[in-house]
Amino acid sequence: MSVESKPLAPETPVELVANGERVAVLMCTPRNLDDLAAGHLFSRGMLKDASRVLTIGACADLRVMTVVAPGAVGADSLGLGQVVASGCGSGSAIADPSVLGRVPPGFSVGLGTLKAWSAAMFRAAELYRETGGMHCASLALLEGGPAPTGPAAGASMDGAPESAAYFTVREDVGRHNAVDKVIGRAFVDRVDFSSSVILTSGRIAADMILKAVAAKVPVLVSRSIPTTTAYELALAAGVTLVGRIGDGEPIVYTSPERIRR
């Protein structure tokens, strides 16, 4: 097979500008850039309230994402004006587990439901199937749980299984970017993150735990495994980690009380 006949994983540098300040240059797949911008800023604590976001958009050549939102923090105050590679997280430092916040208790979900959601995520991942070199992520809510209140929330149901009241899937060359994209979409849709699950195709690294804690997402699921630091942070923050979701017996690493078997 020639190189020309096999699709490559799309990646390009995209500058993120918030309230006129350069925040970062993200190496990413130039799709759903509005979701990436919202998710990156929200998971960094730079956006707090979706109702205060006036505009999120990308320029015509998809090289610059612009966010206008009163209350967003400029790049200088957090020191985030750097290039973030697609294979790296956006965290400038790993949080001390002893001072990390905790996600809310009370939410639970069936292991069979998580397996169905993971399968649905991969079915919806077109670029993953085309290239074999992409990552995908999904954010889901259980049927019967709190409904999203955003004006366009009903559109975020990409191949949703019956058990999901909300189900959005995003893809990117970077696994961290894919997670930021689903967080950003859910943030704009005003999802109740405390009753949500994030699923990912990639390894769960420490930065993903920081994102989950920032958004108050209680459950992270992967077909792969967590890193040692991710495990320690999840243990401290009360985040439930589920790995090897595609196997016959997935592994629940932390806070197993949330998983119904």
DRENPA-3360 file (N, C-alpha, C; in nm, 2 decimals, always signed):
BEGIN
1 = MSVESKPL = +0.09/-0.12/+0.00/+0.00/+0.00/+0.00/+0.09/+0.12/+0.00 ~ +0.06/+0.22/-0.09/+0.14/+0.34/-0.09/+0.10/+0.44/+0.02 ~ +0.19/+0.53/+0.05/+0.16/+0.63/+0.15/+0.04/+0.71/+0.11 ~ +0.03/+0.74/-0.02/-0.07/+0.83/-0.07/-0.21/+0.77/-0.05 ~ -0.22/+0.64/-0.05/-0.35/+0.57/-0.04/-0.40/+0.56/+0.10 ~ -0.31/+0.59/+0.20/-0.35/+0.57/+0.34/-0.37/+0.71/+0.41 ~ -0.49/+0.74/+0.46/-0.50/+0.87/+0.52/-0.41/+0.89/+0.64 ~ -0.36/+1.02/+0.66/-0.28/+1.05/+0.77/-0.36/+1.12/+0.88;
9 = APETPVEL = -0.31/+1.12/+1.00/-0.38/+1.18/+1.11/-0.36/+1.34/+1.10 ~ -0.47/+1.41/+1.08/-0.46/+1.56/+1.07/-0.41/+1.63/+1.19 ~ -0.31/+1.71/+1.18/-0.26/+1.78/+1.29/-0.21/+1.92/+1.25 ~ -0.24/+2.02/+1.32/-0.19/+2.16/+1.29/-0.18/+2.24/+1.41 ~ -0.10/+2.34/+1.41/-0.09/+2.44/+1.53/-0.20/+2.54/+1.52 ~ -0.28/+2.55/+1.63/-0.39/+2.64/+1.64/-0.37/+2.73/+1.76 ~ -0.37/+2.86/+1.74/-0.35/+2.96/+1.85/-0.48/+2.98/+1.92 ~ -0.48/+2.98/+2.05/-0.60/+3.00/+2.14/-0.59/+3.14/+2.20;
17 = VANGERVA = -0.68/+3.23/+2.17/-0.68/+3.37/+2.22/-0.81/+3.39/+2.30 ~ -0.79/+3.43/+2.43/-0.91/+3.45/+2.52/-0.91/+3.60/+2.56 ~ -1.02/+3.67/+2.53/-1.03/+3.81/+2.57/-0.91/+3.89/+2.52 ~ -0.86/+3.86/+2.40/-0.75/+3.93/+2.34/-0.62/+3.89/+2.38 ~ -0.61/+3.79/+2.47/-0.48/+3.75/+2.52/-0.45/+3.61/+2.46 ~ -0.32/+3.59/+2.42/-0.28/+3.46/+2.37/-0.26/+3.37/+2.49 ~ -0.33/+3.26/+2.48/-0.33/+3.16/+2.59/-0.23/+3.05/+2.56 ~ -0.24/+2.99/+2.44/-0.16/+2.88/+2.41/-0.16/+2.85/+2.26;
25 = VLMCTPRN = -0.07/+2.78/+2.21/-0.08/+2.72/+2.08/-0.09/+2.57/+2.09 ~ -0.20/+2.52/+2.05/-0.23/+2.37/+2.06/-0.21/+2.30/+1.93 ~ -0.13/+2.19/+1.94/-0.11/+2.10/+1.83/-0.23/+2.01/+1.83 ~ -0.32/+2.02/+1.73/-0.45/+1.95/+1.74/-0.50/+1.92/+1.60 ~ -0.61/+1.84/+1.60/-0.68/+1.82/+1.47/-0.79/+1.93/+1.46 ~ -0.78/+2.00/+1.35/-0.87/+2.12/+1.33/-1.01/+2.09/+1.30 ~ -1.08/+2.02/+1.40/-1.22/+2.00/+1.40/-1.28/+2.03/+1.53 ~ -1.40/+2.08/+1.53/-1.47/+2.11/+1.66/-1.38/+2.20/+1.75;
33 = LDDLAAGH = -1.32/+2.30/+1.69/-1.23/+2.39/+1.76/-1.30/+2.47/+1.87 ~ -1.42/+2.50/+1.85/-1.49/+2.58/+1.95/-1.50/+2.49/+2.08 ~ -1.53/+2.36/+2.06/-1.53/+2.27/+2.18/-1.40/+2.26/+2.25 ~ -1.29/+2.26/+2.17/-1.16/+2.25/+2.22/-1.12/+2.37/+2.30 ~ -1.16/+2.49/+2.25/-1.13/+2.61/+2.32/-1.20/+2.62/+2.45 ~ -1.33/+2.59/+2.45/-1.41/+2.59/+2.57/-1.36/+2.49/+2.67 ~ -1.33/+2.37/+2.63/-1.28/+2.27/+2.72/-1.15/+2.29/+2.78 ~ -1.06/+2.35/+2.70/-0.92/+2.38/+2.75/-0.93/+2.48/+2.85;
41 = LFSRGMLK = -1.01/+2.59/+2.83/-1.01/+2.70/+2.92/-1.09/+2.66/+3.05 ~ -1.20/+2.58/+3.03/-1.28/+2.54/+3.15/-1.20/+2.45/+3.24 ~ -1.13/+2.35/+3.18/-1.06/+2.25/+3.26/-0.93/+2.32/+3.32 ~ -0.89/+2.44/+3.28/-0.78/+2.51/+3.34/-0.83/+2.61/+3.44 ~ -0.97/+2.62/+3.46/-1.02/+2.71/+3.56/-1.03/+2.85/+3.51 ~ -1.02/+2.87/+3.38/-1.02/+3.01/+3.32/-1.16/+3.05/+3.27 ~ -1.25/+2.95/+3.26/-1.39/+2.98/+3.23/-1.47/+2.91/+3.34 ~ -1.56/+2.99/+3.40/-1.64/+2.93/+3.51/-1.79/+2.91/+3.48;
49 = DASRVLTI = -1.84/+3.00/+3.39/-1.99/+3.00/+3.37/-2.01/+3.01/+3.22 ~ -2.08/+2.91/+3.16/-2.11/+2.91/+3.02/-2.20/+3.03/+2.98 ~ -2.28/+3.08/+3.07/-2.37/+3.19/+3.03/-2.29/+3.32/+3.01 ~ -2.17/+3.33/+3.05/-2.09/+3.45/+3.04/-2.00/+3.44/+2.91 ~ -2.01/+3.33/+2.84/-1.93/+3.32/+2.71/-2.01/+3.40/+2.60 ~ -1.96/+3.50/+2.55/-2.02/+3.58/+2.44/-2.00/+3.51/+2.30 ~ -1.88/+3.48/+2.27/-1.85/+3.42/+2.14/-1.73/+3.32/+2.16 ~ -1.74/+3.21/+2.08/-1.63/+3.12/+2.06/-1.63/+3.08/+1.91;
57 = GACADLRV = -1.52/+3.11/+1.85/-1.51/+3.08/+1.70/-1.37/+3.06/+1.65 ~ -1.36/+3.01/+1.53/-1.23/+2.99/+1.47/-1.23/+3.07/+1.34 ~ -1.11/+3.12/+1.31/-1.09/+3.20/+1.18/-1.11/+3.11/+1.06 ~ -1.11/+3.17/+0.95/-1.14/+3.09/+0.82/-1.04/+2.98/+0.79 ~ -0.91/+3.01/+0.83/-0.81/+2.91/+0.80/-0.79/+2.81/+0.91 ~ -0.87/+2.82/+1.02/-0.87/+2.73/+1.13/-0.73/+2.73/+1.20 ~ -0.67/+2.85/+1.20/-0.54/+2.86/+1.27/-0.55/+2.94/+1.40 ~ -0.66/+3.00/+1.43/-0.68/+3.08/+1.55/-0.82/+3.06/+1.60;
65 = MTVVAPGA = -0.83/+3.03/+1.73/-0.95/+3.02/+1.80/-0.97/+3.14/+1.89 ~ -1.08/+3.20/+1.89/-1.10/+3.32/+1.97/-1.22/+3.30/+2.07 ~ -1.20/+3.33/+2.19/-1.30/+3.33/+2.30/-1.32/+3.46/+2.36 ~ -1.44/+3.51/+2.36/-1.48/+3.64/+2.43/-1.57/+3.60/+2.55 ~ -1.52/+3.62/+2.67/-1.60/+3.58/+2.79/-1.55/+3.66/+2.91 ~ -1.63/+3.75/+2.95/-1.60/+3.83/+3.07/-1.57/+3.73/+3.19 ~ -1.45/+3.76/+3.25/-1.41/+3.67/+3.36/-1.31/+3.57/+3.33 ~ -1.28/+3.55/+3.20/-1.17/+3.46/+3.16/-1.04/+3.52/+3.19;
73 = VGADSLGL = -0.94/+3.43/+3.23/-0.82/+3.48/+3.28/-0.72/+3.49/+3.16 ~ -0.64/+3.60/+3.16/-0.55/+3.62/+3.05/-0.43/+3.53/+3.06 ~ -0.35/+3.51/+2.96/-0.24/+3.42/+2.95/-0.14/+3.45/+3.06 ~ -0.10/+3.57/+3.08/+0.01/+3.61/+3.17/-0.01/+3.56/+3.31 ~ -0.14/+3.57/+3.36/-0.16/+3.54/+3.50/-0.14/+3.39/+3.53 ~ -0.16/+3.30/+3.43/-0.13/+3.16/+3.46/-0.01/+3.10/+3.39 ~ +0.05/+3.19/+3.31/+0.17/+3.14/+3.24/+0.15/+3.03/+3.14 ~ +0.04/+3.04/+3.07/+0.00/+2.93/+2.97/+0.04/+2.97/+2.83;
81 = GQVVASGC = +0.11/+3.07/+2.80/+0.14/+3.11/+2.67/+0.25/+3.02/+2.61 ~ +0.22/+2.89/+2.59/+0.32/+2.80/+2.54/+0.26/+2.71/+2.43 ~ +0.35/+2.64/+2.36/+0.30/+2.54/+2.27/+0.27/+2.41/+2.34 ~ +0.15/+2.35/+2.32/+0.11/+2.23/+2.38/+0.11/+2.12/+2.27 ~ +0.20/+2.02/+2.28/+0.20/+1.92/+2.18/+0.08/+1.83/+2.19 ~ +0.04/+1.77/+2.07/-0.08/+1.68/+2.07/-0.06/+1.56/+2.16 ~ +0.06/+1.52/+2.19/+0.08/+1.40/+2.28/+0.09/+1.44/+2.42 ~ +0.08/+1.57/+2.46/+0.10/+1.61/+2.59/-0.02/+1.68/+2.65;
89 = GSGSAIAD = -0.03/+1.67/+2.78/-0.14/+1.74/+2.85/-0.11/+1.89/+2.86 ~ -0.21/+1.97/+2.90/-0.19/+2.11/+2.92/-0.15/+2.15/+3.05 ~ -0.13/+2.06/+3.15/-0.10/+2.10/+3.28/+0.05/+2.15/+3.29 ~ +0.07/+2.26/+3.35/+0.20/+2.31/+3.37/+0.27/+2.25/+3.49 ~ +0.19/+2.19/+3.58/+0.24/+2.13/+3.70/+0.14/+2.02/+3.75 ~ +0.19/+1.92/+3.81/+0.11/+1.81/+3.86/+0.06/+1.85/+4.00 ~ -0.06/+1.84/+4.03/-0.12/+1.88/+4.16/-0.07/+1.79/+4.27 ~ -0.05/+1.84/+4.39/-0.02/+1.77/+4.51/-0.14/+1.69/+4.55;
97 = PSVLGRVP = -0.14/+1.56/+4.55/-0.26/+1.48/+4.59/-0.32/+1.53/+4.72 ~ -0.24/+1.58/+4.81/-0.29/+1.62/+4.95/-0.38/+1.74/+4.94 ~ -0.36/+1.83/+4.83/-0.44/+1.95/+4.82/-0.54/+1.95/+4.71 ~ -0.55/+1.83/+4.64/-0.64/+1.82/+4.53/-0.78/+1.81/+4.58 ~ -0.87/+1.88/+4.51/-1.02/+1.87/+4.54/-1.07/+1.74/+4.52 ~ -1.20/+1.72/+4.56/-1.26/+1.59/+4.54/-1.39/+1.60/+4.46 ~ -1.42/+1.50/+4.38/-1.54/+1.50/+4.31/-1.66/+1.46/+4.40 ~ -1.78/+1.50/+4.36/-1.90/+1.47/+4.45/-1.93/+1.32/+4.45;
105 = PGFSVGLG = -1.97/+1.27/+4.57/-2.01/+1.13/+4.58/-2.16/+1.11/+4.53 ~ -2.20/+0.98/+4.53/-2.34/+0.95/+4.51/-2.38/+0.90/+4.37 ~ -2.30/+0.93/+4.27/-2.33/+0.88/+4.13/-2.28/+0.74/+4.12 ~ -2.36/+0.66/+4.05/-2.32/+0.52/+4.01/-2.37/+0.48/+3.88 ~ -2.31/+0.39/+3.81/-2.34/+0.34/+3.68/-2.30/+0.20/+3.66 ~ -2.38/+0.13/+3.58/-2.35/-0.02/+3.56/-2.23/-0.04/+3.46 ~ -2.16/-0.15/+3.49/-2.04/-0.18/+3.41/-2.09/-0.21/+3.27 ~ -2.20/-0.28/+3.25/-2.25/-0.31/+3.12/-2.29/-0.18/+3.04;
113 = TLKAWSAA = -2.34/-0.08/+3.11/-2.36/+0.05/+3.05/-2.24/+0.11/+3.00 ~ -2.13/+0.10/+3.08/-2.00/+0.16/+3.03/-1.95/+0.09/+2.91 ~ -1.96/-0.04/+2.91/-1.91/-0.12/+2.79/-1.99/-0.08/+2.67 ~ -2.12/-0.06/+2.68/-2.21/-0.02/+2.57/-2.17/+0.12/+2.52 ~ -2.14/+0.21/+2.61/-2.11/+0.35/+2.58/-1.97/+0.35/+2.51 ~ -1.88/+0.27/+2.55/-1.75/+0.26/+2.49/-1.76/+0.21/+2.34 ~ -1.84/+0.11/+2.33/-1.86/+0.05/+2.19/-1.93/+0.16/+2.10 ~ -2.02/+0.23/+2.15/-2.09/+0.34/+2.08/-1.99/+0.45/+2.04;
121 = MFRAAELY = -1.90/+0.48/+2.13/-1.80/+0.58/+2.10/-1.71/+0.54/+1.98 ~ -1.67/+0.42/+1.98/-1.58/+0.38/+1.87/-1.66/+0.37/+1.74 ~ -1.79/+0.33/+1.75/-1.87/+0.33/+1.62/-1.88/+0.47/+1.56 ~ -1.89/+0.57/+1.65/-1.90/+0.71/+1.60/-1.77/+0.77/+1.56 ~ -1.66/+0.71/+1.59/-1.53/+0.77/+1.56/-1.48/+0.74/+1.42 ~ -1.52/+0.83/+1.33/-1.49/+0.81/+1.18/-1.35/+0.83/+1.15 ~ -1.28/+0.93/+1.21/-1.14/+0.95/+1.18/-1.05/+0.83/+1.24 ~ -1.09/+0.78/+1.35/-1.02/+0.67/+1.41/-1.03/+0.55/+1.31;
129 = RETGGMHC = -1.14/+0.52/+1.25/-1.15/+0.41/+1.16/-1.08/+0.44/+1.03 ~ -1.08/+0.56/+0.98/-1.01/+0.59/+0.86/-0.86/+0.59/+0.87 ~ -0.80/+0.63/+0.98/-0.66/+0.65/+0.99/-0.59/+0.54/+1.08 ~ -0.66/+0.50/+1.18/-0.60/+0.41/+1.28/-0.51/+0.48/+1.37 ~ -0.50/+0.61/+1.36/-0.40/+0.69/+1.43/-0.46/+0.80/+1.51 ~ -0.59/+0.80/+1.54/-0.65/+0.91/+1.61/-0.70/+0.86/+1.74 ~ -0.73/+0.96/+1.83/-0.80/+0.93/+1.96/-0.94/+0.98/+1.96 ~ -1.02/+0.92/+2.04/-1.16/+0.96/+2.05/-1.20/+0.97/+2.20;
137 = ASLALLEG = -1.30/+1.05/+2.23/-1.34/+1.06/+2.37/-1.49/+1.08/+2.36 ~ -1.56/+1.05/+2.47/-1.70/+1.07/+2.48/-1.74/+1.12/+2.62 ~ -1.84/+1.20/+2.63/-1.90/+1.23/+2.76/-2.05/+1.20/+2.76 ~ -2.09/+1.13/+2.86/-2.23/+1.07/+2.86/-2.30/+1.09/+2.99 ~ -2.43/+1.11/+2.98/-2.52/+1.11/+3.10/-2.61/+0.99/+3.10 ~ -2.65/+0.94/+3.21/-2.74/+0.83/+3.22/-2.88/+0.88/+3.19 ~ -2.96/+0.80/+3.12/-3.11/+0.82/+3.10/-3.17/+0.84/+3.24 ~ -3.25/+0.94/+3.26/-3.32/+0.96/+3.38/-3.25/+1.06/+3.48;
145 = GPAPTGPA = -3.13/+1.10/+3.44/-3.05/+1.19/+3.52/-3.08/+1.33/+3.49 ~ -3.01/+1.43/+3.55/-3.03/+1.57/+3.52/-3.01/+1.60/+3.38 ~ -3.10/+1.68/+3.32/-3.10/+1.71/+3.18/-3.01/+1.83/+3.15 ~ -2.93/+1.83/+3.04/-2.86/+1.95/+3.01/-2.95/+2.07/+2.98 ~ -2.91/+2.19/+3.01/-2.99/+2.31/+2.99/-2.95/+2.40/+2.88 ~ -2.84/+2.37/+2.81/-2.79/+2.45/+2.70/-2.89/+2.46/+2.59 ~ -2.89/+2.57/+2.51/-2.98/+2.58/+2.40/-2.97/+2.48/+2.29 ~ -2.84/+2.42/+2.27/-2.82/+2.33/+2.16/-2.79/+2.19/+2.21;
153 = AGASMDGA = -2.82/+2.16/+2.34/-2.78/+2.03/+2.40/-2.84/+1.91/+2.33 ~ -2.95/+1.93/+2.27/-3.02/+1.81/+2.20/-2.94/+1.77/+2.08 ~ -2.85/+1.85/+2.03/-2.77/+1.82/+1.91/-2.65/+1.73/+1.94 ~ -2.62/+1.72/+2.07/-2.50/+1.64/+2.11/-2.54/+1.50/+2.15 ~ -2.58/+1.43/+2.04/-2.62/+1.29/+2.06/-2.57/+1.20/+1.95 ~ -2.43/+1.20/+1.94/-2.37/+1.13/+1.83/-2.38/+0.98/+1.84 ~ -2.47/+0.92/+1.78/-2.49/+0.78/+1.79/-2.52/+0.73/+1.93 ~ -2.60/+0.80/+2.00/-2.62/+0.77/+2.14/-2.69/+0.64/+2.16;
161 = PESAAYFT = -2.64/+0.56/+2.26/-2.71/+0.43/+2.29/-2.84/+0.47/+2.37 ~ -2.93/+0.37/+2.39/-3.05/+0.40/+2.45/-3.04/+0.44/+2.60 ~ -2.93/+0.39/+2.66/-2.91/+0.42/+2.81/-2.86/+0.56/+2.84 ~ -2.83/+0.64/+2.73/-2.77/+0.77/+2.75/-2.87/+0.88/+2.72 ~ -2.88/+0.97/+2.82/-2.97/+1.09/+2.80/-2.89/+1.20/+2.73 ~ -2.76/+1.19/+2.73/-2.67/+1.28/+2.66/-2.54/+1.20/+2.62 ~ -2.49/+1.22/+2.50/-2.38/+1.14/+2.45/-2.31/+1.22/+2.34 ~ -2.19/+1.27/+2.36/-2.12/+1.34/+2.26/-1.98/+1.28/+2.24;
169 = VREDVGRH = -1.94/+1.27/+2.12/-1.81/+1.21/+2.08/-1.73/+1.31/+2.00 ~ -1.60/+1.32/+2.03/-1.51/+1.40/+1.96/-1.38/+1.33/+1.94 ~ -1.31/+1.37/+1.83/-1.18/+1.30/+1.79/-1.07/+1.40/+1.78 ~ -0.95/+1.36/+1.80/-0.83/+1.44/+1.78/-0.71/+1.35/+1.78 ~ -0.60/+1.41/+1.72/-0.48/+1.34/+1.72/-0.42/+1.32/+1.86 ~ -0.46/+1.41/+1.95/-0.41/+1.40/+2.09/-0.52/+1.35/+2.18 ~ -0.49/+1.26/+2.27/-0.60/+1.21/+2.36/-0.65/+1.32/+2.45 ~ -0.55/+1.40/+2.50/-0.59/+1.51/+2.59/-0.69/+1.61/+2.52;
177 = NAVDKVIG = -0.66/+1.64/+2.39/-0.74/+1.73/+2.31/-0.88/+1.67/+2.30 ~ -0.89/+1.54/+2.27/-1.02/+1.48/+2.25/-1.10/+1.49/+2.38 ~ -1.04/+1.48/+2.50/-1.11/+1.49/+2.62/-1.15/+1.64/+2.64 ~ -1.06/+1.73/+2.61/-1.10/+1.87/+2.62/-1.22/+1.91/+2.53 ~ -1.23/+1.84/+2.42/-1.34/+1.87/+2.32/-1.47/+1.83/+2.38 ~ -1.48/+1.71/+2.44/-1.61/+1.66/+2.50/-1.64/+1.74/+2.62 ~ -1.54/+1.78/+2.70/-1.57/+1.86/+2.82/-1.62/+2.00/+2.77 ~ -1.56/+2.06/+2.67/-1.60/+2.19/+2.62/-1.74/+2.18/+2.56;
185 = RAFVDRVD = -1.77/+2.08/+2.49/-1.91/+2.06/+2.43/-2.01/+2.05/+2.55 ~ -1.98/+1.97/+2.65/-2.07/+1.96/+2.76/-2.08/+2.09/+2.84 ~ -1.97/+2.16/+2.85/-1.97/+2.29/+2.92/-2.07/+2.39/+2.86 ~ -2.06/+2.40/+2.73/-2.15/+2.49/+2.65/-2.29/+2.44/+2.66 ~ -2.31/+2.31/+2.66/-2.45/+2.25/+2.67/-2.50/+2.25/+2.82 ~ -2.42/+2.30/+2.91/-2.46/+2.31/+3.05/-2.50/+2.18/+3.11 ~ -2.41/+2.08/+3.09/-2.43/+1.95/+3.15/-2.40/+1.95/+3.30 ~ -2.47/+1.87/+3.38/-2.44/+1.85/+3.52/-2.32/+1.75/+3.52;
193 = FSSSVILT = -2.20/+1.80/+3.53/-2.08/+1.71/+3.52/-2.08/+1.61/+3.64 ~ -2.14/+1.64/+3.75/-2.14/+1.55/+3.87/-2.21/+1.42/+3.84 ~ -2.29/+1.41/+3.74/-2.36/+1.29/+3.70/-2.31/+1.23/+3.56 ~ -2.19/+1.26/+3.53/-2.14/+1.23/+3.39/-2.02/+1.13/+3.40 ~ -2.00/+1.07/+3.28/-1.88/+0.98/+3.26/-1.81/+1.03/+3.14 ~ -1.67/+1.03/+3.15/-1.59/+1.05/+3.03/-1.52/+0.92/+3.00 ~ -1.53/+0.89/+2.87/-1.47/+0.77/+2.81/-1.36/+0.81/+2.71 ~ -1.25/+0.74/+2.71/-1.14/+0.78/+2.62/-1.08/+0.65/+2.56;
201 = SGRIAADM = -1.02/+0.67/+2.44/-0.95/+0.56/+2.37/-0.81/+0.54/+2.42 ~ -0.76/+0.65/+2.49/-0.62/+0.64/+2.52/-0.59/+0.62/+2.67 ~ -0.46/+0.61/+2.70/-0.42/+0.59/+2.83/-0.46/+0.71/+2.92 ~ -0.50/+0.68/+3.04/-0.54/+0.79/+3.14/-0.42/+0.84/+3.21 ~ -0.38/+0.96/+3.17/-0.26/+1.02/+3.24/-0.31/+1.12/+3.35 ~ -0.21/+1.17/+3.42/-0.24/+1.26/+3.54/-0.32/+1.38/+3.50 ~ -0.29/+1.44/+3.38/-0.36/+1.56/+3.34/-0.51/+1.53/+3.32 ~ -0.54/+1.41/+3.28/-0.69/+1.38/+3.26/-0.76/+1.38/+3.40;
209 = ILKAVAAK = -0.69/+1.34/+3.50/-0.75/+1.34/+3.64/-0.77/+1.49/+3.68 ~ -0.68/+1.58/+3.65/-0.69/+1.72/+3.68/-0.81/+1.78/+3.61 ~ -0.83/+1.74/+3.48/-0.94/+1.79/+3.41/-1.07/+1.74/+3.47 ~ -1.08/+1.61/+3.51/-1.20/+1.55/+3.56/-1.23/+1.62/+3.70 ~ -1.13/+1.64/+3.78/-1.16/+1.71/+3.91/-1.21/+1.85/+3.89 ~ -1.15/+1.92/+3.79/-1.19/+2.06/+3.76/-1.33/+2.07/+3.72 ~ -1.38/+1.97/+3.64/-1.51/+1.96/+3.59/-1.61/+1.89/+3.69 ~ -1.56/+1.82/+3.79/-1.64/+1.74/+3.88/-1.70/+1.62/+3.82;
217 = VPVLVSRS = -1.62/+1.56/+3.72/-1.66/+1.44/+3.66/-1.62/+1.32/+3.75 ~ -1.71/+1.23/+3.79/-1.68/+1.13/+3.89/-1.62/+1.00/+3.83 ~ -1.64/+0.97/+3.70/-1.59/+0.85/+3.64/-1.52/+0.87/+3.51 ~ -1.40/+0.81/+3.50/-1.32/+0.81/+3.38/-1.30/+0.66/+3.34 ~ -1.32/+0.64/+3.21/-1.32/+0.50/+3.15/-1.23/+0.50/+3.03 ~ -1.15/+0.40/+3.02/-1.06/+0.38/+2.90/-1.05/+0.24/+2.86 ~ -1.02/+0.22/+2.73/-0.99/+0.08/+2.69/-0.84/+0.05/+2.72 ~ -0.76/+0.15/+2.77/-0.63/+0.13/+2.81/-0.62/+0.13/+2.96;
225 = IPTTTAYE = -0.51/+0.18/+3.02/-0.49/+0.18/+3.16/-0.45/+0.32/+3.21 ~ -0.45/+0.34/+3.34/-0.40/+0.47/+3.39/-0.25/+0.46/+3.42 ~ -0.19/+0.58/+3.43/-0.05/+0.58/+3.48/-0.05/+0.58/+3.63 ~ +0.07/+0.56/+3.69/+0.08/+0.55/+3.83/+0.04/+0.69/+3.90 ~ +0.08/+0.80/+3.84/+0.04/+0.93/+3.90/-0.11/+0.95/+3.88 ~ -0.16/+0.91/+3.77/-0.31/+0.93/+3.75/-0.38/+0.85/+3.86 ~ -0.34/+0.73/+3.89/-0.40/+0.64/+3.99/-0.39/+0.71/+4.13 ~ -0.28/+0.77/+4.16/-0.26/+0.83/+4.29/-0.35/+0.95/+4.30;
233 = LALAAGVT = -0.36/+1.03/+4.20/-0.45/+1.15/+4.20/-0.59/+1.11/+4.20 ~ -0.63/+1.01/+4.13/-0.77/+0.96/+4.13/-0.81/+0.91/+4.27 ~ -0.72/+0.84/+4.33/-0.74/+0.79/+4.47/-0.77/+0.91/+4.56 ~ -0.68/+1.01/+4.55/-0.70/+1.12/+4.64/-0.82/+1.21/+4.62 ~ -0.86/+1.21/+4.49/-0.98/+1.30/+4.45/-1.11/+1.23/+4.45 ~ -1.11/+1.09/+4.47/-1.23/+1.02/+4.47/-1.29/+0.99/+4.33 ~ -1.20/+1.00/+4.23/-1.24/+0.97/+4.09/-1.24/+0.82/+4.07 ~ -1.34/+0.77/+4.01/-1.34/+0.62/+3.97/-1.28/+0.60/+3.84;
241 = LVGRIGDG = -1.17/+0.52/+3.84/-1.10/+0.48/+3.71/-1.14/+0.34/+3.67 ~ -1.18/+0.33/+3.55/-1.21/+0.20/+3.49/-1.12/+0.18/+3.37 ~ -1.04/+0.07/+3.36/-0.95/+0.05/+3.25/-0.99/-0.08/+3.18 ~ -0.93/-0.10/+3.06/-0.95/-0.23/+2.99/-1.10/-0.25/+2.96 ~ -1.17/-0.15/+2.93/-1.32/-0.16/+2.92/-1.36/-0.25/+2.81 ~ -1.27/-0.27/+2.71/-1.31/-0.36/+2.60/-1.28/-0.51/+2.63 ~ -1.22/-0.54/+2.75/-1.19/-0.68/+2.78/-1.32/-0.74/+2.85 ~ -1.31/-0.87/+2.86/-1.42/-0.94/+2.93/-1.44/-0.90/+3.07;
249 = EPIVYTSP = -1.33/-0.87/+3.14/-1.33/-0.83/+3.28/-1.26/-0.70/+3.29 ~ -1.32/-0.58/+3.27/-1.26/-0.45/+3.29/-1.21/-0.44/+3.44 ~ -1.11/-0.35/+3.46/-1.05/-0.33/+3.59/-1.10/-0.20/+3.65 ~ -1.15/-0.20/+3.77/-1.19/-0.08/+3.84/-1.08/-0.05/+3.94 ~ -1.01/+0.05/+3.91/-0.89/+0.08/+3.99/-0.92/+0.15/+4.12 ~ -1.01/+0.25/+4.12/-1.04/+0.33/+4.23/-1.19/+0.36/+4.25 ~ -1.23/+0.39/+4.37/-1.37/+0.42/+4.41/-1.46/+0.32/+4.34 ~ -1.45/+0.19/+4.36/-1.54/+0.09/+4.30/-1.68/+0.10/+4.33;
257 = ERIRR = -1.72/+0.17/+4.44/-1.86/+0.18/+4.48/-1.95/+0.25/+4.38 ~ -1.89/+0.32/+4.28/-1.97/+0.38/+4.18/-2.01/+0.29/+4.07 ~ -1.95/+0.17/+4.06/-1.97/+0.08/+3.95/-2.06/-0.04/+3.99 ~ -2.18/-0.05/+3.93/-2.27/-0.16/+3.95/-2.24/-0.27/+3.86 ~ -2.23/-0.39/+3.91/-2.20/-0.51/+3.83/-2.32/-0.60/+3.81;
% end
